[in-house]
Amino acid sequence: MMQIEEREKIRFDLLLTEGFVLTEYTAVVDILRLANRVTVRPVFEWRNLSAKGGPIRCLADAWVETLPFDPYPDAHYVIALGNSDPAHPGLSLGREIDRYVSRQCKVILLAEAASRFIAERGDHGLTTHWENRTILGEKIGLNTNNQALATEQGLITTSAGMGSTVDMILTLMARHISAASISTVADIQLHERIRDPGTLQPFGGKSIKLTGDEILDKCIGLMQANMEEPLPISHLVRLVGVSSRSLERRFQALLETRPAEYYRALRLNKASNLLLNTTMPVSEIALACGFPSGFTRHYRLHFGLTPQAVRRRGR
């Protein structure tokens, strides 16, 4: 059997304080968990950290077990969650943030964690949740023109948090897994549109810039609606009203893949979902996902495992 080289997992550290926002925690953990399921061979891992370790309670009275902050972190990303109180002493994370930055880790600060960082560092160009802006405006004269969902400056990203955390994590994951896998995770979450970080917060009004390509959105919608009997790419081209060359360029520029490869990956992701969550025979799954032949070969090339092996592992 073909041997697949084990790749290094992408590591996330989650920094929690007492009273953290459960919405943000689950937005991170559930999206990473779903991505690992969709990709079959897990890509992401995470750990929960707090100042002293031990159980930490969220605002919704759920508890999460944590490890103490790591003096020598080796994560690729660290995410500091908010807790509805920018003045909470536990959100003064400057020392931890500097530690991660010194090790070239990407830092994402959500809502109140972002507000506290802005207040302590005095950086007017960063963003936070709109509810916190009035307080910061009075304290440091924060530039109220920046009402984007997220703002990136070097290794530091501040975010509005809350529901936009889903968009943030999906955007981060796109650097490590295929666009088709991202689309599948979003579909499982019933997340209709992945918002660009530059999108204004709902309280702020409208988007700063478009978050997608209208032609691509239409093409992908047609692909998703025609899994069992895939449409030829030539047919898709006619339906969306562009040339084959133009469609290829759009897919390559925005998704770094070709239309046929993206379409095939979507169908293989659907097949994985059916393998893990139904008792349908493999032969029926192949037909339901548009593979009258060659299903096992395509599946193994994409995921590194056969459909039969994935089904056995999922039981």
KOLDREN-157435 format. One line per 3 residues: their letters; for each residue x, y, z of N, C-alpha, C. Coordinates in Angstrom, 3 decimals. Example, Ala and Ser with C-alpha at 12.3 -4.5 7.8 and 13.67 -1.06 7.14 Angstrom:
AS	13.190:-5.690:7.800:12.300:-4.500:7.800:13.200:-3.300:7.800 ~ 12.850:-2.250:7.080:13.670:-1.060:7.140:12.900:0.030:7.870
***
This chain:
MMQ	0.843:-1.197:0.000:0.000:0.000:0.000:0.881:1.251:0.000 ~ 0.420:2.280:-0.705:1.171:3.528:-0.770:1.363:4.113:0.616 ~ 2.581:4.536:0.930:2.891:5.150:2.209:2.805:6.669:2.096
IEE	2.059:7.293:2.984:1.910:8.740:2.988:2.752:9.319:4.113 ~ 3.624:10.241:3.786:4.483:10.850:4.796:3.652:11.693:5.760 ~ 3.869:11.465:7.056:3.145:12.213:8.084:3.626:13.656:8.113
REK	2.719:14.611:8.011:3.111:16.005:8.009:2.921:16.600:9.402 ~ 3.664:17.668:9.652:3.583:18.324:10.942:2.207:18.960:11.100 ~ 1.611:18.778:12.273:0.309:19.385:12.530:0.469:20.871:12.824
IRF	-0.558:21.641:12.458:-0.595:23.071:12.742:-1.145:23.246:14.156 ~ -0.358:23.883:15.008:-0.693:23.946:16.428:-1.306:25.297:16.815 ~ -2.403:25.245:17.547:-3.081:26.422:18.075:-3.023:26.397:19.599
DLL	-2.654:27.509:20.216:-2.792:27.699:21.656:-3.956:28.644:21.902 ~ -4.853:28.295:22.821:-5.979:29.149:23.188:-5.738:29.673:24.600 ~ -5.674:30.998:24.745:-5.455:31.625:26.041:-6.808:32.025:26.637
LTE	-7.134:31.447:27.797:-8.438:31.658:28.412:-8.306:32.399:29.740 ~ -9.258:33.279:30.004:-9.366:33.925:31.305:-10.729:33.593:31.888 ~ -10.868:33.767:33.193:-12.140:33.499:33.853:-13.237:34.336:33.195
GFV	-14.366:33.659:32.880:-15.468:34.358:32.232:-15.310:34.486:30.728 ~ -14.498:33.605:30.113:-14.297:33.682:28.662:-15.608:33.453:27.920 ~ -15.637:33.875:26.656:-16.855:33.795:25.843:-16.910:32.427:25.153
LTE	-17.926:31.641:25.514:-18.049:30.285:24.976:-18.253:30.295:23.464 ~ -18.971:31.306:22.956:-19.186:31.418:21.509:-17.859:31.424:20.763 ~ -16.896:32.164:21.276:-15.590:32.256:20.615:-14.804:30.954:20.771
YTA	-14.885:30.352:21.944:-14.157:29.100:22.174:-14.644:27.997:21.228 ~ -15.965:27.835:21.158:-16.496:26.782:20.288:-16.277:27.106:18.816 ~ -16.270:28.385:18.468:-16.004:28.764:17.079:-14.619:28.305:16.651
VVD	-13.660:28.378:17.562:-12.300:27.915:17.244:-12.241:26.401:17.248 ~ -12.629:25.793:18.352:-12.419:24.354:18.540:-13.275:23.522:17.586 ~ -14.544:23.888:17.420:-15.412:23.097:16.549:-14.994:23.195:15.084
ILR	-14.540:24.368:14.660:-14.097:24.509:13.274:-12.835:23.680:13.032 ~ -11.893:23.717:13.963:-10.679:22.906:13.830:-11.025:21.411:13.853 ~ -11.940:21.040:14.740:-12.342:19.634:14.829:-12.995:19.162:13.525
LAN	-13.882:19.984:12.975:-14.539:19.624:11.718:-13.531:19.536:10.573 ~ -12.567:20.452:10.560:-11.546:20.420:9.509:-10.761:19.123:9.570 ~ -10.423:18.668:10.762:-9.712:17.398:10.904:-10.545:16.233:10.401
RVT	-11.859:16.312:10.610:-12.739:15.257:10.116:-12.814:15.273:8.593 ~ -12.941:16.464:8.028:-13.088:16.597:6.582:-11.815:16.169:5.849 ~ -10.664:16.527:6.386:-9.397:16.200:5.720:-8.956:14.771:5.964
VRP	-9.676:14.046:6.811:-9.430:12.632:7.132:-8.135:12.441:7.929 ~ -7.030:12.946:7.400:-5.773:12.892:8.142:-5.638:14.219:8.889 ~ -5.828:14.224:10.226:-5.897:15.485:10.981:-4.729:16.419:10.720
VFE	-5.061:17.688:10.496:-4.069:18.719:10.187:-3.801:19.618:11.395 ~ -4.818:19.784:12.262:-4.736:20.771:13.339:-4.784:20.117:14.714 ~ -4.093:20.725:15.670:-4.220:20.341:17.066:-4.215:21.604:17.918
WRN	-4.739:21.519:19.123:-4.865:22.713:19.958:-4.771:22.318:21.425 ~ -4.500:23.327:22.239:-4.500:23.130:23.691:-5.020:24.398:24.354 ~ -5.630:24.230:25.535:-6.186:25.331:26.305:-5.199:25.737:27.394
LSA	-4.906:27.034:27.488:-3.946:27.529:28.466:-4.557:28.668:29.277 ~ -4.132:28.794:30.528:-4.527:29.914:31.380:-3.359:30.257:32.289 ~ -3.484:31.347:33.026:-2.361:31.831:33.837:-1.858:30.781:34.818
KGG	-2.767:30.083:35.491:-2.360:29.105:36.509:-2.717:27.673:36.149 ~ -3.422:27.477:35.041:-3.874:26.138:34.703:-5.098:25.758:35.501 ~ -5.607:24.555:35.261:-6.788:24.089:35.970:-8.075:24.473:35.279
PIR	-9.225:24.197:35.904:-10.517:24.491:35.267:-10.797:25.994:35.219 ~ -11.289:26.457:34.075:-11.649:27.864:33.873:-13.118:27.924:33.466 ~ -13.882:28.794:34.104:-15.320:28.892:33.847:-15.611:29.969:32.808
CLA	-16.544:29.691:31.924:-16.957:30.690:30.934:-18.203:31.418:31.422 ~ -18.634:32.418:30.681:-19.815:33.198:31.057:-21.085:32.353:31.084 ~ -21.097:31.261:30.312:-22.279:30.400:30.249:-22.237:29.281:31.289
DAW	-21.290:29.380:32.240:-21.157:28.431:33.347:-20.662:27.051:32.925 ~ -20.069:26.948:31.758:-19.363:25.714:31.383:-17.902:25.861:31.801 ~ -17.259:24.733:32.027:-15.874:24.739:32.499:-14.976:24.060:31.477
VET	-13.781:24.581:31.325:-12.791:24.003:30.416:-11.495:23.779:31.195 ~ -10.924:22.621:31.042:-9.658:22.308:31.711:-8.509:22.949:30.927 ~ -7.564:23.561:31.646:-6.453:24.247:30.979:-5.113:23.833:31.572
LPF	-4.065:24.084:30.798:-2.684:23.962:31.252:-2.162:25.355:31.585 ~ -1.133:25.470:32.407:-0.553:26.797:32.665:0.095:27.363:31.399 ~ 0.183:28.703:31.322:0.869:29.334:30.197:2.242:28.694:30.009
DPY	2.617:28.535:28.750:3.881:27.877:28.398:4.988:28.929:28.256 ~ 6.062:28.829:29.050:7.141:29.819:28.918:7.930:29.679:27.622 ~ 7.806:28.520:26.957:8.515:28.279:25.701:7.548:27.728:24.652
PDA	6.585:28.536:24.227:5.546:28.037:23.309:6.116:27.723:21.930 ~ 5.509:26.714:21.276:5.940:26.371:19.917:4.752:26.272:18.969 ~ 3.685:27.014:19.301:2.489:27.000:18.459:2.709:27.818:17.189
HYV	1.916:27.524:16.169:1.901:28.341:14.955:0.977:29.546:15.128 ~ -0.107:29.351:15.920:-1.066:30.418:16.173:-1.417:30.423:17.660 ~ -1.600:31.607:18.225:-2.146:31.735:19.575:-3.357:32.648:19.500
IAL	-4.451:32.232:20.140:-5.700:32.986:20.108:-6.091:33.323:21.542 ~ -6.188:34.621:21.839:-6.637:35.075:23.152:-8.111:35.420:23.062 ~ -8.946:34.755:23.875:-10.382:34.953:23.841:-10.797:36.119:24.725
GNS	-11.910:36.753:24.354:-12.466:37.818:25.167:-13.282:37.273:26.325 ~ -13.758:38.174:27.203:-14.608:37.725:28.324:-15.646:38.759:28.733 ~ -15.960:39.686:27.864:-16.996:40.729:28.033:-16.567:41.888:28.936
DPA	-15.369:41.814:29.533:-14.901:42.894:30.402:-13.479:43.282:30.018 ~ -13.307:44.370:29.232:-11.958:44.763:28.822:-11.031:45.078:29.986 ~ -11.610:45.384:31.157:-10.791:45.740:32.324:-10.373:44.525:33.144
HPG	-10.794:43.340:32.758:-10.447:42.138:33.520:-8.922:41.994:33.580 ~ -8.353:41.834:34.783:-6.888:41.772:34.897:-6.259:40.628:34.112 ~ -7.024:39.544:33.939:-6.479:38.409:33.206:-6.240:38.678:31.738
LSL	-6.839:39.765:31.215:-6.669:40.096:29.803:-5.399:40.911:29.539 ~ -4.673:41.255:30.581:-3.399:41.959:30.402:-2.346:40.920:30.021 ~ -2.288:40.626:28.743:-1.508:39.498:28.233:-0.245:39.926:27.495
GRE	0.189:41.171:27.712:1.332:41.680:26.965:2.554:40.794:27.029 ~ 2.860:40.290:28.217:4.046:39.442:28.366:3.921:38.159:27.545 ~ 2.736:37.542:27.616:2.526:36.304:26.851:2.555:36.582:25.354
IDR	1.931:37.678:24.941:1.912:38.024:23.520:3.332:38.240:23.007 ~ 4.139:38.976:23.764:5.527:39.224:23.348:6.313:37.919:23.252 ~ 6.004:36.998:24.145:6.692:35.707:24.134:6.398:34.945:22.839
YVS	5.141:34.952:22.445:4.766:34.264:21.203:5.350:34.977:19.983 ~ 5.263:36.303:19.974:5.786:37.069:18.839:7.281:36.836:18.673 ~ 8.009:36.752:19.783:9.457:36.535:19.704:9.795:35.198:19.074
RQC	8.825:34.294:19.091:9.018:32.966:18.488:8.306:32.865:17.140 ~ 7.954:34.035:16.572:7.358:34.134:15.240:6.015:33.422:15.131 ~ 5.263:33.439:16.217:3.930:32.865:16.228:2.912:33.943:15.858
KVI	1.911:33.561:15.094:0.843:34.480:14.721:-0.110:34.650:15.892 ~ -0.358:35.905:16.310:-1.190:36.205:17.477:-2.538:36.767:17.014 ~ -3.636:36.178:17.510:-4.972:36.669:17.203:-5.665:37.026:18.509
LLA	-6.081:38.263:18.642:-6.722:38.756:19.856:-8.188:39.049:19.564 ~ -9.087:38.429:20.314:-10.511:38.547:20.052:-11.183:39.528:21.016 ~ -12.029:40.385:20.486:-12.931:41.254:21.255:-12.222:41.951:22.414
EAA	-12.563:41.593:23.664:-12.007:42.283:24.830:-10.502:42.085:24.955 ~ -9.985:40.943:24.510:-8.530:40.758:24.517:-7.873:41.759:23.576 ~ -8.530:42.014:22.444:-8.037:43.029:21.512:-8.131:44.422:22.129
SRF	-9.264:44.699:22.789:-9.449:46.017:23.409:-8.375:46.299:24.449 ~ -8.075:45.292:25.269:-7.074:45.490:26.317:-5.695:45.737:25.710 ~ -5.370:45.002:24.655:-4.081:45.180:23.979:-3.977:46.583:23.391
IAE	-5.049:47.043:22.753:-5.061:48.381:22.164:-4.888:49.440:23.245 ~ -5.601:49.264:24.357:-5.527:50.236:25.446:-4.119:50.310:26.032 ~ -3.467:49.156:26.155:-2.148:49.120:26.786:-1.035:49.538:25.832
RGD	-1.207:49.237:24.548:-0.163:49.568:23.576:-0.444:50.877:22.847 ~ -1.696:51.364:22.929:-2.034:52.634:22.303:-2.011:52.624:20.798 ~ -2.286:51.485:20.181:-2.255:51.381:18.723:-3.627:51.720:18.158
HGL	-3.747:52.871:17.517:-5.026:53.352:17.020:-5.470:52.652:15.727 ~ -4.599:51.912:15.076:-4.948:51.332:13.783:-5.606:49.979:13.871 ~ -5.698:49.411:15.074:-6.274:48.080:15.242:-7.768:48.167:15.526
TTH	-8.441:47.026:15.418:-9.892:47.004:15.599:-10.270:46.143:16.786 ~ -11.516:46.286:17.225:-12.087:45.460:18.285:-13.594:45.432:18.081 ~ -14.305:44.729:18.963:-15.764:44.680:18.857:-16.350:46.079:19.048
WEN	-17.387:46.404:18.281:-17.932:47.765:18.310:-18.421:48.184:19.696 ~ -18.860:47.212:20.525:-19.336:47.572:21.865:-18.240:48.185:22.729 ~ -16.989:47.786:22.455:-15.883:48.253:23.290:-15.290:49.576:22.819
RTI	-15.711:50.050:21.666:-15.039:51.189:21.059:-15.294:52.506:21.800 ~ -16.491:52.663:22.364:-16.803:53.911:23.072:-15.877:54.103:24.271 ~ -15.686:53.024:25.021:-14.807:53.082:26.192:-13.388:53.430:25.772
LGE	-12.903:52.759:24.709:-11.535:53.013:24.256:-11.410:54.404:23.654 ~ -12.469:54.871:23.001:-12.430:56.210:22.434:-12.249:57.267:23.514 ~ -12.938:57.071:24.640:-12.805:58.010:25.742:-11.430:57.926:26.403
KIG	-10.873:56.703:26.427:-9.627:56.499:27.158:-8.401:56.926:26.376 ~ -8.334:56.540:25.079:-7.115:56.829:24.308:-7.400:57.528:22.989 ~ -8.636:57.964:22.773:-8.963:58.638:21.518:-8.839:57.721:20.320
LNT	-9.329:56.491:20.457:-9.213:55.490:19.401:-9.862:55.981:18.110 ~ -9.192:55.722:16.997:-9.718:56.091:15.686:-10.960:55.264:15.381 ~ -12.134:55.879:15.389:-13.381:55.139:15.223:-13.676:54.762:13.778
NNQ	-12.805:55.191:12.846:-13.045:54.833:11.442:-12.773:53.360:11.170 ~ -11.953:52.716:12.006:-11.623:51.316:11.772:-12.651:50.425:12.459 ~ -13.640:49.997:11.700:-14.684:49.128:12.240:-14.725:47.801:11.501
ALA	-13.582:47.381:10.969:-13.501:46.105:10.257:-13.621:44.942:11.231 ~ -13.970:43.767:10.696:-14.029:42.575:11.537:-12.665:42.230:12.116 ~ -11.607:42.473:11.359:-10.255:42.149:11.837:-9.248:43.060:11.162
TEQ	-8.157:43.310:11.870:-7.068:44.123:11.342:-5.745:43.423:11.651 ~ -4.883:43.344:10.658:-3.605:42.652:10.811:-2.458:43.642:10.709 ~ -1.548:43.571:11.684:-0.322:44.365:11.662:0.833:43.450:12.051
GLI	1.598:43.047:11.060:2.690:42.116:11.326:2.158:40.801:11.851 ~ 2.664:40.359:12.999:2.232:39.092:13.582:0.987:39.235:14.449 ~ 0.521:40.464:14.643:-0.633:40.714:15.508:-1.891:40.961:14.675
TTS	-2.946:40.218:14.980:-4.260:40.460:14.389:-5.254:40.684:15.519 ~ -5.990:41.788:15.447:-7.083:41.995:16.395:-8.398:41.790:15.664 ~ -9.373:41.254:16.390:-10.628:40.862:15.758:-11.808:41.241:16.641
AGM	-12.955:41.442:16.001:-14.188:41.721:16.736:-14.646:40.525:17.545 ~ -14.174:39.323:17.205:-14.552:38.128:17.943:-16.005:37.760:17.727 ~ -16.643:37.183:18.767:-18.026:36.711:18.719:-18.243:35.854:17.460
GST	-19.340:36.097:16.720:-19.640:35.255:15.561:-18.617:35.330:14.453 ~ -17.877:36.456:14.379:-16.887:36.598:13.317:-15.665:35.699:13.542 ~ -15.588:35.063:14.723:-14.486:34.136:14.988:-14.503:32.979:13.999
VDM	-15.695:32.544:13.601:-15.809:31.476:12.604:-15.131:31.895:11.302 ~ -15.418:33.112:10.845:-14.801:33.610:9.610:-13.284:33.676:9.753 ~ -12.826:34.141:10.916:-11.391:34.261:11.157:-10.695:32.907:11.072
ILT	-11.258:31.881:11.729:-10.621:30.560:11.743:-10.670:29.913:10.356 ~ -11.776:30.056:9.668:-11.852:29.512:8.302:-10.816:30.173:7.400 ~ -10.624:31.473:7.564:-9.632:32.191:6.767:-8.220:31.719:7.093
LMA	-7.929:31.514:8.371:-6.607:31.011:8.764:-6.370:29.609:8.213 ~ -7.374:28.751:8.294:-7.217:27.369:7.849:-6.972:27.278:6.353 ~ -7.454:28.280:5.608:-7.278:28.265:4.155:-5.806:28.303:3.754
RHI	-4.932:28.684:4.680:-3.498:28.675:4.402:-2.915:27.272:4.465 ~ -3.697:26.313:4.980:-3.146:24.995:5.267:-3.917:23.835:4.653 ~ -5.183:24.043:4.286:-5.956:22.981:3.652:-6.620:23.540:2.408
SAA	-7.157:22.657:1.592:-7.682:23.074:0.289:-8.927:23.936:0.418 ~ -9.173:24.703:-0.625:-10.369:25.545:-0.660:-11.634:24.700:-0.611 ~ -11.592:23.534:-1.228:-12.755:22.650:-1.199:-13.042:22.166:0.215
SIS	-11.993:21.883:0.981:-12.186:21.451:2.367:-12.761:22.583:3.210 ~ -12.274:23.801:2.976:-12.818:24.962:3.696:-14.304:25.107:3.385 ~ -14.652:24.976:2.125:-16.051:25.097:1.718:-16.913:24.034:2.395
TVA	-16.375:22.808:2.506:-17.126:21.729:3.137:-17.338:22.000:4.622 ~ -16.304:22.470:5.312:-16.438:22.806:6.734:-17.494:23.894:6.916 ~ -17.443:24.920:6.080:-18.428:26.004:6.171:-19.836:25.474:5.925
DIQ	-19.982:24.550:4.967:-21.295:23.980:4.682:-21.821:23.183:5.871 ~ -20.957:22.399:6.512:-21.376:21.615:7.683:-21.867:22.547:8.785 ~ -21.197:23.687:8.927:-21.578:24.672:9.935:-22.786:25.516:9.509
LHE	-23.279:25.281:8.276:-24.342:26.109:7.706:-23.921:27.574:7.678 ~ -22.638:27.780:7.429:-22.071:29.128:7.360:-22.074:29.533:5.893 ~ -23.039:30.348:5.529:-23.330:30.596:4.113:-22.226:31.359:3.396
RIR	-21.576:32.289:4.080:-20.577:33.130:3.426:-19.434:33.427:4.382 ~ -18.218:33.201:3.926:-17.045:33.501:4.743:-16.689:34.964:4.521 ~ -16.840:35.758:5.559:-16.612:37.195:5.431:-15.129:37.534:5.436
DPG	-14.763:38.424:4.548:-13.401:38.927:4.489:-13.106:39.724:5.760 ~ -11.853:39.678:6.274:-11.530:40.466:7.474:-11.834:41.955:7.321 ~ -11.794:42.466:6.081:-12.060:43.878:5.862:-13.528:44.249:5.896
TLQ	-14.423:43.255:6.008:-15.848:43.552:6.097:-16.131:44.359:7.358 ~ -16.955:45.394:7.214:-17.333:46.169:8.391:-18.227:45.348:9.308 ~ -18.077:45.567:10.607:-18.977:44.943:11.560:-20.403:45.395:11.260
PFG	-21.405:44.522:11.513:-22.793:44.872:11.177:-23.208:46.234:11.714 ~ -22.740:46.587:12.906:-23.076:47.900:13.468:-22.465:49.018:12.641 ~ -21.363:48.697:11.933:-20.656:49.716:11.173:-21.222:49.967:9.801
GKS	-22.079:49.077:9.310:-22.682:49.327:8.006:-22.318:48.301:6.963 ~ -21.663:48.722:5.899:-21.465:47.840:4.763:-20.019:47.387:4.644 ~ -19.775:46.494:3.683:-18.434:45.945:3.491:-17.494:46.969:2.873
IKL	-16.243:46.933:3.326:-15.228:47.815:2.754:-14.887:47.366:1.335 ~ -14.839:46.063:1.142:-14.548:45.533:-0.186:-15.289:44.219:-0.370 ~ -15.410:43.778:-1.612:-16.116:42.537:-1.884:-15.404:41.364:-1.235
TGD	-16.194:40.405:-0.772:-15.616:39.250:-0.086:-15.484:38.039:-0.995 ~ -15.971:38.130:-2.239:-15.903:36.999:-3.152:-16.075:37.436:-4.587 ~ -15.926:36.494:-5.461:-16.072:36.721:-6.892:-17.439:36.190:-7.322
EIL	-18.261:37.025:-7.926:-19.627:36.631:-8.282:-19.641:35.433:-9.231 ~ -18.724:35.422:-10.189:-18.660:34.311:-11.145:-18.268:33.020:-10.439 ~ -17.244:33.103:-9.557:-16.822:31.916:-8.816:-17.940:31.412:-7.913
DKC	-18.613:32.329:-7.217:-19.696:31.921:-6.329:-20.774:31.167:-7.103 ~ -21.113:31.672:-8.272:-22.135:31.017:-9.093:-21.661:29.646:-9.553 ~ -20.398:29.561:-9.980:-19.851:28.300:-10.464:-19.816:27.252:-9.350
IGL	-19.349:27.660:-8.161:-19.270:26.722:-7.033:-20.662:26.287:-6.604 ~ -21.634:27.196:-6.646:-23.002:26.830:-6.329:-23.535:25.761:-7.278 ~ -23.201:25.895:-8.555:-23.612:24.881:-9.536:-22.931:23.549:-9.261
MQA	-21.657:23.599:-8.884:-20.945:22.364:-8.535:-21.598:21.666:-7.356 ~ -21.931:22.449:-6.318:-22.527:21.875:-5.112:-23.903:21.293:-5.388 ~ -24.602:21.863:-6.357:-25.946:21.385:-6.684:-25.924:20.194:-7.628
NME	-24.760:19.858:-8.155:-24.656:18.770:-9.131:-23.487:17.859:-8.779 ~ -23.624:17.169:-7.665:-22.583:16.256:-7.191:-22.735:14.848:-7.795 ~ -23.966:14.356:-7.804:-24.190:12.977:-8.248:-23.918:12.818:-9.742
EPL	-24.302:13.809:-10.518:-24.035:13.801:-11.958:-23.278:15.085:-12.297 ~ -21.964:15.074:-12.121:-21.163:16.299:-12.304:-21.326:16.891:-13.699 ~ -21.434:18.190:-13.739:-21.519:18.897:-15.016:-20.126:19.013:-15.629
PIS	-20.003:18.830:-16.928:-18.708:19.080:-17.575:-18.284:20.532:-17.363 ~ -16.998:20.761:-17.245:-16.508:22.130:-17.052:-16.942:23.022:-18.204 ~ -16.997:22.464:-19.413:-17.443:23.252:-20.570:-18.879:23.736:-20.396
HLV	-19.707:22.899:-19.729:-21.090:23.278:-19.465:-21.147:24.369:-18.391 ~ -20.331:24.219:-17.351:-20.271:25.238:-16.301:-19.868:26.596:-16.868 ~ -18.911:26.568:-17.775:-18.432:27.797:-18.408:-19.578:28.516:-19.107
RLV	-20.394:27.763:-19.828:-21.522:28.378:-20.532:-22.550:28.932:-19.544 ~ -22.780:28.209:-18.457:-23.798:28.636:-17.494:-23.399:29.914:-16.752 ~ -22.116:30.083:-16.484:-21.690:31.284:-15.750:-21.327:32.431:-16.685
GVS	-21.228:32.132:-17.993:-21.065:33.192:-18.977:-19.675:33.764:-19.113 ~ -18.652:32.930:-18.900:-17.273:33.377:-19.123:-16.555:32.338:-19.969 ~ -15.367:32.678:-20.412:-14.579:31.717:-21.187:-13.903:30.720:-20.252
SRS	-13.492:29.583:-20.822:-12.779:28.575:-20.032:-11.511:29.166:-19.429 ~ -10.814:29.960:-20.215:-9.565:30.573:-19.749:-9.832:31.526:-18.576 ~ -10.914:32.307:-18.676:-11.243:33.244:-17.614:-11.592:32.508:-16.320
LER	-12.360:31.421:-16.422:-12.734:30.657:-15.232:-11.496:30.031:-14.584 ~ -10.605:29.488:-15.408:-9.349:28.913:-14.892:-8.566:29.971:-14.117 ~ -8.457:31.168:-14.689:-7.690:32.239:-14.033:-8.316:32.623:-12.693
RFQ	-9.638:32.707:-12.643:-10.316:33.076:-11.396:-10.072:32.027:-10.310 ~ -10.213:30.749:-10.672:-9.970:29.687:-9.697:-8.522:29.714:-9.216 ~ -7.604:29.911:-10.143:-6.191:29.903:-9.774:-5.840:31.106:-8.904
ALL	-6.388:32.259:-9.238:-6.050:33.480:-8.506:-6.608:33.481:-7.086 ~ -7.845:33.009:-6.913:-8.510:33.110:-5.611:-8.478:31.819:-4.798 ~ -8.415:30.676:-5.465:-8.481:29.403:-4.746:-7.248:28.532:-4.949
ETR	-6.340:28.968:-5.815:-5.078:28.262:-6.077:-5.319:26.816:-6.523 ~ -6.293:26.630:-7.371:-6.584:25.314:-7.913:-7.292:25.493:-9.248 ~ -7.570:24.384:-9.915:-8.292:24.418:-11.185:-9.738:24.013:-10.949
PAE	-10.661:24.434:-11.808:-12.077:24.106:-11.601:-12.334:22.612:-11.444 ~ -11.736:21.801:-12.306:-11.971:20.357:-12.239:-11.456:19.766:-10.929 ~ -10.296:20.245:-10.466:-9.733:19.737:-9.211:-10.605:20.135:-8.027
YYR	-11.087:21.366:-8.046:-11.958:21.839:-6.962:-13.250:21.024:-6.937 ~ -13.843:20.810:-8.101:-15.097:20.054:-8.215:-14.897:18.635:-7.680 ~ -13.809:17.999:-8.077:-13.531:16.641:-7.617:-13.331:16.599:-6.089
ALR	-12.625:17.601:-5.547:-12.392:17.642:-4.100:-13.698:17.817:-3.332 ~ -14.605:18.644:-3.849:-15.911:18.796:-3.201:-16.635:17.458:-3.121 ~ -16.598:16.702:-4.216:-17.300:15.419:-4.246:-16.631:14.385:-3.337
LNK	-15.315:14.439:-3.253:-14.599:13.523:-2.352:-14.876:13.867:-0.890 ~ -14.997:15.149:-0.592:-15.346:15.544:0.775:-16.744:15.063:1.145 ~ -17.667:15.159:0.197:-19.012:14.627:0.440:-18.953:13.124:0.680
ASN	-18.108:12.448:-0.082:-17.955:11.004:0.092:-17.446:10.673:1.491 ~ -16.497:11.450:1.991:-15.977:11.218:3.343:-17.074:11.362:4.385 ~ -17.904:12.371:4.209:-19.002:12.584:5.144:-19.952:11.389:5.152
LLL	-20.252:10.860:3.979:-21.140:9.695:3.883:-20.476:8.446:4.462 ~ -19.186:8.295:4.243:-18.471:7.140:4.793:-18.501:7.130:6.312 ~ -18.338:8.299:6.902:-18.221:8.394:8.357:-19.574:8.453:9.067
NTT	-20.614:8.881:8.354:-21.875:9.169:9.042:-23.072:8.379:8.527 ~ -22.851:7.445:7.578:-23.946:6.598:7.108:-23.454:5.158:6.994 ~ -24.377:4.276:6.725:-24.018:2.865:6.486:-24.138:2.522:4.999
MPV	-24.223:3.536:4.150:-24.306:3.284:2.706:-23.111:2.469:2.237 ~ -23.309:1.488:1.362:-22.171:0.765:0.791:-21.250:1.716:0.031 ~ -19.978:1.380:0.010:-19.001:2.229:-0.661:-19.357:2.433:-2.122
SEI	-19.861:1.393:-2.764:-20.220:1.509:-4.185:-21.332:2.533:-4.398 ~ -22.298:2.588:-3.474:-23.386:3.568:-3.594:-22.886:4.984:-3.309 ~ -21.966:5.105:-2.359:-21.384:6.415:-2.063:-20.640:6.937:-3.288
ALA	-19.909:6.057:-3.942:-19.170:6.467:-5.145:-20.124:7.046:-6.183 ~ -21.241:6.374:-6.435:-22.204:6.849:-7.421:-22.875:8.148:-6.961 ~ -23.187:8.243:-5.665:-23.841:9.434:-5.136:-22.949:10.664:-5.218
CGF	-21.644:10.443:-5.342:-20.694:11.557:-5.396:-20.093:11.735:-6.785 ~ -20.704:11.093:-7.772:-20.291:11.323:-9.154:-19.072:10.556:-9.599 ~ -18.852:9.356:-9.018:-17.709:8.529:-9.416:-18.209:7.157:-9.872
PSG	-18.668:7.048:-11.120:-19.095:5.739:-11.611:-17.922:4.764:-11.712 ~ -16.707:5.300:-11.766:-15.497:4.466:-11.775:-14.351:5.266:-11.165 ~ -13.329:4.544:-10.711:-12.118:5.190:-10.212:-12.231:5.832:-8.842
FTR	-13.312:5.530:-8.096:-13.526:6.207:-6.819:-12.397:5.943:-5.818 ~ -12.054:4.682:-5.620:-11.024:4.345:-4.629:-9.691:4.989:-4.976 ~ -9.344:4.993:-6.247:-8.073:5.599:-6.668:-8.068:7.095:-6.377
HYR	-9.128:7.806:-6.758:-9.201:9.248:-6.514:-9.204:9.549:-5.011 ~ -9.932:8.744:-4.253:-10.038:8.976:-2.817:-8.673:8.801:-2.142 ~ -7.970:7.755:-2.509:-6.665:7.486:-1.885:-5.649:8.554:-2.281
LHF	-5.699:9.022:-3.520:-4.791:10.093:-3.939:-5.050:11.381:-3.168 ~ -6.322:11.639:-2.862:-6.685:12.899:-2.197:-6.436:12.854:-0.692 ~ -6.813:11.720:-0.046:-6.759:11.647:1.407:-5.622:10.780:1.948
GLT	-5.000:9.966:1.087:-3.920:9.101:1.564:-4.393:7.816:2.207 ~ -5.700:7.568:2.188:-6.290:6.351:2.739:-7.385:5.870:1.794 ~ -7.685:4.583:1.835:-8.784:4.081:1.018:-10.114:4.376:1.706
PQA	-11.217:4.400:0.950:-12.533:4.594:1.579:-12.820:3.530:2.638 ~ -12.421:2.295:2.373:-12.664:1.204:3.328:-11.908:1.457:4.630 ~ -10.671:1.951:4.535:-9.875:2.211:5.733:-10.490:3.342:6.562
VRR	-10.985:4.352:5.880:-11.613:5.475:6.591:-12.866:5.011:7.305 ~ -13.664:4.179:6.657:-14.891:3.677:7.300:-14.553:2.840:8.517 ~ -13.548:1.977:8.412:-13.173:1.148:9.578:-12.700:2.025:10.723
RGR	-11.933:3.056:10.428:-11.397:3.929:11.468:-12.492:4.737:12.144 ~ -13.550:5.049:11.389:-14.630:5.864:11.937:-15.576:5.101:12.831 ~ -15.465:3.784:12.852:-16.393:2.977:13.669:-15.887:2.830:15.097
***
